[in-house]
Amino acid sequence: MNSIGELVLYKNNQLIALNKPCGVAVQPDRSTDKSLFDLAEIYTSSKLHLIHRVDRPVSGVVLFAKNKKAVAAINEQVRQRKIQKTYLAIVAQEPEPAAGKLVHHLVKNGRTNHSRAFAEPQPRSKEAVMEYRTLASSERYHLLEVDLLTGRHHQIRAQLGAIGSPVRGDDKYGFRRGNRDRSIQLHAWKLRFQHPVSMEWVELVAPPPDEPIWRAFNL
């Protein structure tokens, strides 16, 4: 993994954002591995506040707050759905049509850490909405841009799997085989929000992993 400083995308007195590598947990778990939260606190030499999460097999931008006022301001933007999250996903089966809006109802199974997508509301389900479009295609794969309109557990993974276009490497949601390092080709690419003090709009862009599968799309 890169040094902590090389992961930093953005920092000021209120916030810090890092480009999370695949395989690194955002917050401490049962493993003994250092989480992104741990690494960020080491880098800043201060206590941080977690704002949002990205799945362990997923890479991309993760934002932390440096004080309670900042986390409250950003959380309010999350509640009002002002924050814009854009992901990149590599799939083998291009969705039909090539651009569109997906609406499902997700039911999370906490025991298996899996969400199932249904076309109609179910007991304990939550509505999941996302927009997507095909950005590019290679000989074997397609690159999708995904805008999250809701934030549900494994939302992109479950919704793309439900339409027969699972993320490459995501055998949990229907891809034919997993990657050796247990990563999946889903990347939290852009995060747009209002700075909690100046209220100016900030857009963070996290470069995808420097791997052949991503480089093939000339991002």
N, C-alpha and C positions, 0 to 999 in steps of 0.2 A: 504494500500500500504506500502511497505517496506520504511525504511528511505532512503534519497537520497544517502547516502554513500554506502548502500547495493546494489544500482543499478549500481554503477560504475564498468565497466569492464576493463577500460584502461585509463591511463592519463599520460601526460608528458607536456613539455612546449609548444607543438604545438597543441595537440589534446586531446579530452576526448570522451569516448564512454560509453553509458549507455544501460542497458538492459530494454527496455521500457515495462511496464506492459500493458496488454489489457485495453482498455477504456481510456487511457491517450492520448491526442492529442500531436503530436510532436511540433507544434507551436501554439501560441495563436489563438483562434477562437472566435466565438460569445458568447460562454459560459463563465462563471466566473471561471471555473476550471483552476488550475495551469497546464500549459503545460510542457512537458518534457524540452523544451527550457528554460522555466522559472526556473524549478528545477535545471537544469544544471548551469545556471548563478548564482543562489543562492549558489550552492555548491562551485563554483570556485571563487565567488565574483569578476567576471570580465565579460566583454562583449564577447559573443560567436558569431560564424557564422554557420548557418545551411548548411550542406553539402547535405543531402538527407532526404527523408521522408519515414515513414512507416504509413500505414493506422491506424486510431484510434482503430478499433477492433482487430488489429494485435499486437503481442508482438515481442520483439527481439531487436537486436543491432542497435543503431543509433549513428552516429559519428558526432561530432561537432569540428570545428576548433577554435583555440584561437587567431589567427591573420590572417590578409589578405593574407600574403604570403602562409600560410598553406592551406587556403581555395582555393587559386588559383592553388596550386600544385595538390591538390586532385581533384579539378574540371577538371583539364587537364587530369588526369587519367580516370575520368569518361568519358570525351569526347573521349578519345582513347580506351575506353572499356577495360582498364587494371584492373579495380576493379572487383573483383569476389564476387558475392552475392549468398549465398546458403540458401534456406528456407526449413522448414519442414512443411508439410501439412497433416492433417488427413482427409481422405475421406471415405465414405461408399461404393462407387463403385470403385473398382480398375480399373485403365485405362487398355486398351488392345491395344498394348502389355504392359507388366509390366514395360518396360523401353523404352524411345523413345524421339523424338524431336517434339515439336509442333510449327507450324508456322501459325499465324493468322494475320488478319488485323483489328486493333481495331479502333472503332469510339467512341469518348468520347462525352457524353451528359452532358455539364456543368450544365444544369438546374436540372437534376435528379441525378447528381454525379454518373453516371453509364457508363460503357464502354461495347460496344457490339462487339463480335468477329465474323468476317466473314472469309470464306475460300479464297475469292478473294479480291483484292484491291477495295476500295470504295472511293467515294469523301471524302476528308479530313481524310482518314484512315492513320494509322501508323503501320508499320510492327512490330509484336511482336513475339519474338523467345525465347523459353525456352526448357531446357532438364529436364527430370524427370526419376526417377527409384523408384520402390517399395523397401523400406528398410525392412519392417516387416508387419505382419498382426496379428490382434487379432480376436476374435470371430465375431465381428461386423464391425471392421474398418481396414483401411490400412494406413500405414505411408509412405508418399512419400518424397523423397529428390528432391528439385527443384533447378536447376541452371539457373539464369536469364542471358540471353545473350543480352537482350535489357531491357530498363526500361520504361515501359508504365503505364499509369493510370490503377490501379486495374488489372494489367496484369495477374498475377497468378490466381486470382479469376475468371476473365473473361474466360481465356483459359481453366481452369479445368471445369468450368461450361459448356463451349461450347462442351466438349467431354463427358458430362454426369457424371463427377466426381467432383461435387462441393465440396468446403471445408466445413467440418462439421460446422454447425451453420450459414453458409452464405446464408440465405434465399434470399438475394438480387441477388444471382447468381445461384439459383436453388436448394439449399438444402431444404429439406422438412419443416424444422422449425428452427427458430433462437434460440440462447441461451438466457437464462433469463437476463444475464448481457450484452447482445449484443456483446459479444466477438465472435471471430471465431477461429478455430484451425489452424491458419497459423502463423508461427513463423520465424522471421528473425534470422537464426541460426548462420551463419558464414559470416564474412566480411574479405576479403583479399585485401591488398593494399600495396603500397610502402610508407615508412615513408618520409614525404616531405623534410627532411634534410639529413638523412643518406642514404635514398633510399633503405634501407633494407626492405625485405618483412615482413609484419606483418599480422598475422591471428588472428582475434578475434572470440571467440566462446561464444555465449550467451545461458546459460541453459534454456530449455523450462520452462513454468510455472509449479509450484509444485502442479499439479492437477492430480486426478486419471486417466483422459483420456490420459494424457501424460505419467504418471508413468507406465501405462500398457505396454508401449513399451520399458521399461528398458533403457532409454537414459542416 
